[in-house]
Amino acid sequence: MVIGIVLTLVVSPQSYAQFTPGYVVSVTDGDDSYGNKSPRIAITDQGEVVVFWMRTGNEAFYLSRWDGQGFSSPSQIPFGGLNPNLWSGSLGPNFATGNGHMYVTFEVYGDAIYITHSGDNGLTWDDPVAAFVPPQGRRATIPTVAVDADGQPLVAYVNTNAQEGDAHYGLVRSSDFGASFSAEAWVNEIAAGEEVCECCNGDIAVSPNGDIYVAFRNNDANLRDIWVARSTDGGLSFSEAYDMDETDWVSGVCPSNGPHLLAEDGAVHAAFFSASSSWGSGVYFSSLDPLLGNVSSTLTLPPAQEESSQQNRPRIAGSGDTLGVVWQESYNGSLEIGMSFSTTGISGLGSDQGLLTELSGSQRYPDMLFHDGKFHVVYEDVSSGTVLYQAVHPGLVGMEEEQLSFSIFPNPVRDELNYQMMTQGPIELQIFDALSRSCGAYSGLTGSGTLNLNTLTPGFYHLRVHTENGETSVIRFIKE
């Protein structure tokens, strides 16, 4: 069947394998009543992708699961009548999974660091337990959590005096799945200087051999470099520390921004933000060889677009030579999510980068994991007030475009979108909006034709093309 005008212009669309229904997915189907603050993404032992986030105002914690087709209805995680502080970005609460267990850690400022535990992958939750109660005159803030190979939690935090000075980084661990915790280990004790950044998040990573790594922003007389401390006794003590950051950022103002870690056999990778006057404001990367104790040179990760500025909030994920870093950056007057990836190890990072999306409004505070050969990314969307999810295949998503057997024009489009096939056989077309809600479907199409888009409101859309031989592609277009 032919619908309208034949076209001749070919564009380069983008291809997405094994991603249904589209390119960007709202975890809550566009329903903003669940909030969207500071999403975290994790993988269960069954290979199930789960997303945690929080709602401010009427405070709540939520969890949703990806089933290969979409996300489950959000389930609420109770916090026992406490009044948790819900910060932004990476400042907490935080979430982690492992060996059938899930944990959420949060703070009640001036009181304690708390943790709540699920032993059945989030179906039920225990009452919150105080993981660390600071002594009189002290404060504990900005908690993060990780899970070891046995499913036991480790919780780290900033420990300050009542004036938020004299800050050090502490860690406690549990051997009974969060029912009780060890005495505090002082993480930064052998780092340069005597203090850490008083309002910067840290991160914990457990290596395959069981070593514990904690990354934090140090504060050596306002030199705010990124350090990584190592424990070889399960987090009871930290006997080694490494300066991961050559930018030497000196700042008398707390940046509220810390590092993110990936620990693998033979390498520990750190991604972080710096605003050093000599290096410039942006996102950086370095690696530690734990066997030799050597730290790589600091690598600059350029913004996804030359016109962008103010890169921030990086997260790293990967396996082996496949590495990816996502961040937020200011682009065209709003915040967008940028990404750099490599399939050749550290040497390839910084050579391939791009924006994951150019949705209206701002997208910020990303989180990411790598599983089953692809990156899974979540982030806040300010316009819709929801958490958005995106699957990213190395080499695709605007970073290496492929010529496919289908094309469209004009793009942007006002009323009529022309399409053309370069192969034989019928196709099916589906149109989705920026939140992956279906806006129309067409089947049995062949040749060339025109789609009438008068009923669509202005914005970003995705045209999903499915051929009879099983090829699935997605082309992004803008409706003016």
Beta strands, then each sheet from edge to edge (+ up, - down):
strand 1: 25-26
strand 2: 37-43
strand 3: 49-55
strand 4: 60-65
strand 5: 75-77
strand 6: 94-98
strand 7: 101-108
strand 8: 112-118
strand 9: 129-132
strand 10: 138-147
strand 11: 153-161
strand 12: 168-173
strand 13: 185-186
strand 14: 195-196
strand 15: 203-206
strand 16: 212-219
strand 17: 226-231
strand 18: 240-243
strand 19: 260-264
strand 20: 267-276
strand 21: 280-289
strand 22: 294-295
strand 23: 299-301
strand 24: 309-319
strand 25: 322-331
strand 26: 334-342
strand 27: 353-355
strand 28: 363-371
strand 29: 374-381
strand 30: 386-392
strand 31: 406-409
strand 32: 416-421
strand 33: 427-433
strand 34: 438-445
strand 35: 448-452
strand 36: 459-467
strand 37: 472-479
sheet 1: 1+ 30- 29+ 28-
sheet 2: 2+ 3- 4+ 5-
sheet 3: 6+ 7- 8+ 9-
sheet 4: 10+ 11- 12+ 13-
sheet 5: 14+ 16- 15+
sheet 6: 14+ 16- 17+ 18-
sheet 7: 19+ 20- 21+ 22-
sheet 8: 19+ 20- 21+ 23-
sheet 9: 24+ 25- 26+ 27-
sheet 10: 31+ 32- 35+
sheet 11: 34+ 33- 36+ 37-
end
